[in-house]
Amino acid sequence: MAQFLYSRVTFNDADMQASFVIRNRELFDCEFPCLPTGVNGTRRFIQYAIILENTGNTSAVFIPYHPDPIRIVYNLSNSSMDNIKSGYYNLSCVRDSRCSENWEKMNYFYCGYSGLTPGCKTIISHQEVCQWVDITGLEEFSQYNLSLSLVPGVLGQGIGQLDLTVHNFTIIPGALPSGELYTTKRLLVVETLILGPVFIFYGAMLLWLLQLPTYSTRSKLKNK
């Protein structure tokens, strides 16, 4: 009897719930597609990872070379379910990030050719640009509820079947792990301390390689 083949791309609720942070970020003169033009200074964000998985038995393949294969719609409310903020953003890259033991990554899925192998997840870190809901200047609450849903992108979906149900997440700022409130300045200091020596090492190696022809030429002249 022939097996019925299907794909189902859905949120991994458990892993996503564990990714939420509320963070202050210092924005400089940069343009972000998810923020109004000219927004800068200190902004307060609810940040979270997007983790999608294919729970079907065949690959989900989206419209090739389309920049926005999936759109994510969000609705943020307080504990009384009063709406605070709503919006959407486009997810431009769906590919195999991590797979279960029974499946292997399909390396031909990439940002220009989005797809997801069964048993695999696509993981977009909460530190990525626009993985946030901007709550700057809004009233602070002891609890937030975030509803997320997947809808086909601008041109609709390809073979991949999306789970169109609404997924709900609870964010309690007081229950977040300690040390999760950072500013971008602090992050930049940490990144500089970690990455600085790495850049210095590779820079020195590059300079040494560039000078090799000079040393070779000098040696030839000496021998003459």
C-alpha positions in Angstrom: 0.0 0.0 0.0 1.4 3.3 -1.1 2.4 5.7 1.8 0.7 9.1 1.9 3.3 11.8 1.6 2.8 15.1 3.4 4.8 17.9 4.9 3.7 20.0 7.9 5.8 23.1 8.9 4.9 24.2 12.4 6.4 26.1 15.4 8.4 24.1 18.0 6.5 25.6 21.0 8.7 24.1 23.8 12.0 25.4 22.4 10.6 28.8 21.5 9.1 29.3 24.9 12.5 28.8 26.5 14.1 31.5 24.2 12.2 34.6 25.3 14.1 37.5 26.8 13.3 41.2 27.4 16.3 43.3 26.4 17.3 46.9 26.1 19.2 47.5 22.9 21.1 50.6 21.9 20.3 51.4 18.2 22.5 53.7 16.3 21.9 55.3 12.9 20.8 52.1 11.2 17.7 51.2 9.2 15.8 48.1 10.1 13.0 46.8 7.9 10.8 46.1 11.0 11.2 49.6 12.5 10.1 53.0 11.4 12.7 55.1 9.5 15.0 57.1 11.8 14.4 55.0 14.9 17.5 55.0 17.2 18.5 55.3 20.8 17.6 52.8 23.5 14.8 50.5 22.6 13.1 47.9 24.7 12.4 44.6 23.0 10.7 41.3 23.7 13.1 39.0 21.7 12.6 35.4 20.8 13.8 32.7 18.5 11.8 31.3 15.6 12.1 27.5 15.5 10.1 25.7 12.8 10.1 22.0 12.3 8.7 19.7 9.6 6.6 17.0 11.4 5.6 15.3 8.1 7.3 12.6 6.1 8.4 14.4 3.0 10.3 17.7 2.4 8.5 21.0 2.4 9.7 23.1 -0.5 8.7 26.8 -0.8 8.7 29.1 -3.8 12.2 29.1 -5.2 14.2 32.3 -5.1 11.4 34.2 -3.4 12.8 36.5 -0.7 9.8 36.0 1.7 8.4 32.4 1.6 6.7 32.7 5.0 5.0 35.5 6.9 4.7 35.5 10.7 1.8 37.4 12.2 2.1 38.4 15.9 -0.3 39.8 18.5 0.9 40.9 21.9 -1.5 41.3 24.8 -1.4 41.6 28.6 -2.7 39.1 31.2 -6.2 40.5 30.7 -5.9 39.7 27.0 -6.1 43.5 26.1 -4.3 44.0 22.8 -1.0 45.9 23.1 0.6 45.5 19.7 0.0 43.6 16.4 2.0 43.3 13.3 3.8 40.9 11.0 7.2 40.3 9.4 8.5 38.1 6.6 10.7 35.1 7.3 13.2 35.1 4.4 15.3 32.0 5.1 13.9 28.5 5.8 16.5 25.7 5.7 17.7 22.7 7.7 19.5 23.9 10.8 19.3 20.8 13.0 17.9 17.3 12.3 16.9 14.3 14.4 19.0 11.1 14.3 16.8 9.6 11.7 17.2 12.4 9.1 20.1 14.1 7.5 20.3 17.8 6.4 19.6 18.5 2.8 22.3 21.0 1.9 20.5 22.2 -1.2 18.1 24.1 1.0 19.4 27.6 1.5 18.1 31.2 1.7 17.3 31.4 -2.0 15.8 28.0 -2.2 13.9 27.6 1.1 12.8 24.2 2.3 12.7 21.9 5.3 13.4 18.2 5.5 11.2 16.0 7.7 12.6 15.6 11.1 14.6 18.9 10.8 14.3 22.3 12.3 15.1 25.8 11.0 16.4 27.9 13.9 16.6 31.7 13.8 18.2 33.1 16.9 16.6 35.7 19.1 19.7 37.8 18.6 18.9 38.2 14.9 17.7 41.6 13.6 13.9 41.9 13.8 13.4 38.9 16.0 11.6 41.2 18.4 8.5 43.0 19.4 9.3 46.7 20.2 7.6 47.6 23.5 9.5 50.9 24.0 7.4 53.5 25.8 4.5 51.1 26.4 3.1 50.3 29.8 5.1 47.6 31.6 3.1 44.5 32.6 3.8 41.5 34.9 2.8 39.1 32.1 2.6 39.2 28.3 0.9 36.8 26.0 2.3 36.5 22.5 0.3 34.8 19.7 2.1 33.8 16.6 0.8 32.3 13.4 2.3 31.3 10.0 0.7 32.5 6.8 1.9 32.1 3.2 4.3 34.8 2.0 3.6 37.5 -0.5 3.2 35.1 -3.5 1.7 32.2 -1.5 3.4 28.9 -0.5 4.9 26.2 -2.6 4.7 22.5 -1.9 5.3 23.0 1.8 2.1 22.8 4.0 2.0 25.3 6.8 0.4 24.8 10.2 -2.0 27.8 10.2 -3.2 27.4 13.8 -2.4 30.2 16.3 0.4 29.3 18.8 0.4 31.1 22.2 3.3 31.9 24.4 3.5 33.4 27.9 6.2 35.9 28.9 6.6 36.7 32.6 9.5 39.3 32.9 10.1 38.5 36.6 10.6 34.8 35.8 13.2 35.2 33.1 16.7 33.9 33.9 18.8 36.4 35.7 21.3 38.3 33.5 19.1 38.4 30.5 18.7 42.2 30.5 21.5 43.6 28.3 22.2 46.6 26.3 23.9 46.5 22.9 26.8 48.4 24.4 27.5 45.7 26.9 27.1 43.0 24.2 29.6 44.9 22.1 32.2 44.9 24.9 31.8 41.2 25.4 32.1 40.5 21.7 35.2 42.7 21.4 36.9 40.9 24.3 36.2 37.5 22.7 36.6 38.3 19.0 39.4 41.0 19.3 42.3 38.5 19.8 40.9 36.3 16.9 40.9 39.2 14.5 44.4 40.3 15.6 45.7 36.8 15.0 44.3 36.4 11.5 45.3 40.0 10.7 48.9 39.2 11.6 48.8 36.0 9.6 47.5 37.9 6.6 50.3 40.5 6.8 52.9 37.7 7.1 51.5 36.0 4.0 51.5 39.3 2.0 55.2 39.9 2.9 56.3 36.4 1.7 56.8 37.6 -1.9 59.0 40.5 -0.6 61.2 38.1 1.4 61.5 35.8 -1.6 62.6 38.7 -3.9 65.2 39.8 -1.3 66.6 36.3 -1.1 66.9 36.1 -4.9 68.7 39.5 -5.0 71.1 38.3 -2.2 71.9 35.1 -4.0 72.8 37.1 -7.2 
